[in-house]
């Protein structure tokens, strides 16, 4: 059971870090800070980054 949660956590981390790296709206420092936030406080950072990306895709 814990193995499944670990796999889900790793997949989500890789997905979000890849998205941060591909994001052209962020500069190098912004990308580094988002990656650091994703590694230090992942669940909170996932929520905040997801909301920010949804707003960005809608042009808000």
ZIVEN-V403669 format. One record per residue. N is the residue number from 0. RES is the residue in three letters. PSI is psi in whole degrees, -180 to 180 (999 if undefined). NEAR is the number of other C-alpha atoms within 8 Angstrom. Layout:
BEGIN
n={N,N}
res={RES,RES}
psi={PSI,PSI}
near={NEAR,NEAR}
END
This chain:
BEGIN
n={0,1,2,3,4,5,6,7,8,9,10,11,12,13,14,15,16,17,18,19,20,21,22,23,24,25,26,27,28,29,30,31,32,33,34,35,36,37,38,39,40,41,42,43,44,45,46,47,48,49,50,51,52,53,54,55,56,57,58,59}
res={UNK,UNK,UNK,UNK,UNK,UNK,UNK,UNK,UNK,UNK,UNK,UNK,UNK,UNK,UNK,UNK,UNK,UNK,UNK,UNK,UNK,UNK,UNK,UNK,UNK,UNK,UNK,UNK,UNK,UNK,UNK,UNK,UNK,UNK,UNK,UNK,UNK,UNK,UNK,UNK,UNK,UNK,UNK,UNK,UNK,UNK,UNK,UNK,UNK,UNK,UNK,UNK,UNK,UNK,UNK,UNK,UNK,UNK,UNK,UNK}
psi={-48,-32,-40,-42,-39,-41,-44,-44,-46,-42,-44,-41,-47,-43,-49,-40,-40,-39,-39,-43,-38,-17,116,-13,-14,143,-176,-44,-41,-42,-44,-41,-39,-42,-42,-44,-39,-31,-31,-49,75,-48,-46,-43,-37,-46,-49,-46,-39,-43,-43,-41,-39,-43,-39,-40,-24,-5,22,999}
near={4,5,6,7,8,8,8,8,8,8,8,8,11,8,8,10,10,8,8,11,8,6,7,6,4,9,7,6,7,8,11,8,8,10,10,8,10,14,8,6,8,10,7,7,11,10,8,8,8,8,8,8,8,8,9,8,7,6,5,5}
END
